[in-house]
């Protein structure tokens, strides 16, 4: 028999591998479904790739790869035998449990026992070899089988590495020099000291300079001024301003070129007036809570509908998601997204096509993992009601009502959070930030196919007026969410709030217990009014005066999205830098009509501001350095050689590294992939400075015209990914000194040049037929006829909406607490609280954080 098994495995020996250091063994979950060794069909682990597959998907992997040998893992869960006294028979040790898997928490460990079974299966004949079988199997096969069985589960190994072990203490942390320059950082209102950026801002821990970072894949952006500041000063450490919490902060070392830990971050921040340790946190049942604040019992009870007899629901669309430990922000967002038909159609409707065309490692494919999660939520396969016998048994044992197990989003979370300093951690996060992160990932991974996030995109018209000359400028920008202010001064119970505040202060002075908190009640109309009111423009530069002046800005909808997202701005920073949540309720309506907020464009009698940009002032040494760099551009030769070793032409590699600003081989590799089909791909690098610069034009004020520099390729890629022609994007960046935010405004204010640029792109670059093109079918939810086809794709229509979902937050900060969501399905509200899914008795619509509306039909 031993010889027979040996001969049987001989043809497959070259494909059987022993897991090496760094190999992840996916033996706890299928790559395409949520099947596990505890599922009815068990799990098949490929003995070459170590990917896991359920019974339904293993044949697909065999046909695609030709890999024939799989290890089949099956865990049997059995109720323990009971003794004469009715108690469970004690067992010293269960020798039949050998899989390194987490125990299923849905089974009481005292009443159940586990038995694990493993065997080799050879496809396509399904020949089975029971394990262990040391005497009859070849030595290599035995070693490989032992290694797979003893290997830690992929996520047990991955999470500590991605969350803890990668970040090291900076060598500068202990001896960091901080200047006594009197700089104090306010809790809000930051902007880059060198440009107008107000996001992705970094505080230099030596001199307190607030500057913008680079443009990242997750949608956060900047112009790289923080890095420039380091090159000028050699001040090594910077901290990201909007991610400072009592648990820590994101610190980056420019010299070490990586994220680092700063054990003295609290002292370094206090040097600039930032106190990060006012609020201490603890973790309880997977949800962060706050010790310093009084327990917000009423809020937790109201939002979770505690104390009510909620009916558990099962079936398609009623599957819960397990909490991985502060992952409820992800669960609520994904539940809402997959309640929308566009996301269902894109990922679940195309399930078989996505799975059939998935890469060899489907765990790293965005579409595959989205389809997997969508199918898990919508199929009903993982949300089945208990059998009648189980219900009778529960009643006899007087157990709590049966709850579904829910599905674990580990694989998707690991993928979408990779490289993100916040979402890859185990800390609680802001559901709104994660929602925008997911929208960005959906857009990035929808090139050449339907983009379901189009339903959220809309255009905002901004009207800016110079208060001195009364001239105006109209610009448009793309947005995905409305952030509504919550004006406390508009509370309908203002007198009650004032009385509570007086009692609170009196109790504090007399060291008595504080009174019962009073929650502000704010009308929704007041929030809309605050959103539409004119706002002052800080540091407004009037092109009519060619000087700074007072300016005001108003915003209106240039288009209405098919699905409208409203975020209530409940969170703010106190003067002590402690993140605080405004204690309020807002009666959000079920039906919403925003038609009166439709933009009207330039009105008769209005005079436009001249199309001039603010002067660019460069120090003399900067000009000299920039001119010398033009003569001899710096190119990272190490990155060039690394790309050349992959087989790409040397000159193409040099161009890739140059046009991506020496940002590393990965960015340059992406440039190569995007430009491989261009006819001059392998031609030598030709810089604009090497050519005749042409006659100088110096009309107007000195420095009022932009520098004639070549825009960074990553900035061009960002604009072209939004659907704008390449030539038009380059022209916009050149006209605004490579400032992305201003370049986007410039594009919207120069539509007359787009047609020429589009024709130029058709002649000079690859076709871009589907990049936010608006030339689609004309329906009730398409672009209005007067919108240029080359602009961002929006689904315009009437501004009348109906509420269908909302996400609520419990706790004192977005960085702590817990999230749940309510979704209206089949005419009834359903509460999704992690793995628990029940019919809602009293949906707390006045306590939500993010609201989702769908457009009402024109009929």
Protein Blocks (a to p, Z undefined) as FASTA:
>chain_A
ZZmmmmmmmmmmmmpccddehiacdfkbcfkbccdfkbmnlpaddfklopacdfklmmmm
mmmnopabdcddddddddddddfkopacddfbdckbcbdcdddfkbcfklpccddddddd
ddfklpacddddfklpcfklmmmmmmmmmpccfklmmmmmmmmmmpccdfklmmoccdde
hpacdfehiacfkbmbfghiacdfklopacdddddfkopacehlmmmmmmmnopabdcdf
klccfkbccdddfklopacddfklmmmmmmnopafklpccddeehiacdfkbccdfklmm
mmnogoiacdddedehiaccddebhplmmmmmmmmmmmpfklmmmmmmmmmmmmmmpcfb
lmlgmklmmmmmmmmmmnommoccddfklmmmmmmnopacdddebjafklmmmmmmgopa
klmpmbdcdfklmmmmmmmmmmmmmgoiacfklmmgccdddddddfklopacddddddfb
dcddddfklpfklmmmmmmmmmmmmmmmnopacdddddddddfklmmmmmmpccddehia
cfklopacddddddddfbdcfbdcddddfbccdfkopacdddddddddfbdcfklmpceb
jaehiacdddddddddddfklmmmmmmmmmmccddfklmmmmmmnopafklmmmmmmmno
onajklmmmmmmmmmmpmklmgccddfklpcebjadfehjehiaccdddddfklmmmmmm
nopafklmmmmmmmnoopaklmmmmmmmmmmlmmmmmmmmmmmmccdfkgopabbcddfk
bccfklcfkbccdddddfbdcdfbdcddedjbfkgcjddddddeehiacddehjbccddf
bdcfklcfbdcdddddfZZ
